[in-house]
Amino acid sequence: MAHQPITHSSGLVIPQNTYVRFSMQGCHYHEDEWQNPYEFLPERHDPNSELFKTPSGGKRSSLAYNPFGFGIRACPGKSLGQLLLKV
């Protein structure tokens, strides 16, 4: 099966045979998603805090913070931690 170019909804076209990387660190510090992204502010994870919202006041993307990764390269400690919470 031949690889076809991918067109994103924004109009960006990714040509075939292009390597694409996803930067998790870039998501954790994205200025459109986080208020003061380079400061340690634990209250940004509290739904009752004003810092829980994006700088424009909207809802943050579900991919803005993913500390354990995803897919086959996800952190193996995630499953262990979730299992221990149940115990």
GIRA-V621171 format. One record per pair of residues at least 24 apart in sequence whose ideal C-beta (glycine too) atoms are under 10 Angstrom apart, sorted by the first residue. I is the first residue (numbers start at 1). GAP is how many residues later the second one is. D is the distance in whole Angstrom. If there is no record, write none. Layout:
i=I gap=GAP d=D
i=I gap=GAP d=D
This chain:
i=22 gap=41 d=9
i=22 gap=47 d=10
i=22 gap=48 d=9
i=22 gap=49 d=10
i=24 gap=39 d=9
i=24 gap=41 d=9
i=24 gap=42 d=6
i=24 gap=43 d=9
i=24 gap=44 d=10
i=24 gap=45 d=7
i=24 gap=46 d=9
i=27 gap=34 d=8
i=27 gap=36 d=6
i=27 gap=37 d=6
i=27 gap=38 d=7
i=27 gap=39 d=7
i=28 gap=36 d=8
i=28 gap=37 d=6
i=28 gap=38 d=8
i=28 gap=39 d=8
i=29 gap=35 d=10
i=30 gap=24 d=9
i=30 gap=30 d=10
i=30 gap=31 d=9
i=30 gap=33 d=10
i=30 gap=34 d=7
i=30 gap=35 d=10
i=31 gap=24 d=7
i=32 gap=24 d=8
i=32 gap=26 d=10
i=32 gap=28 d=10
i=32 gap=29 d=9
i=32 gap=32 d=9
i=33 gap=25 d=9
i=33 gap=27 d=5
i=33 gap=28 d=6
i=33 gap=30 d=9
i=33 gap=31 d=4
i=33 gap=32 d=8
i=34 gap=26 d=8
i=34 gap=30 d=7
i=34 gap=31 d=8
i=35 gap=25 d=10
i=37 gap=27 d=10
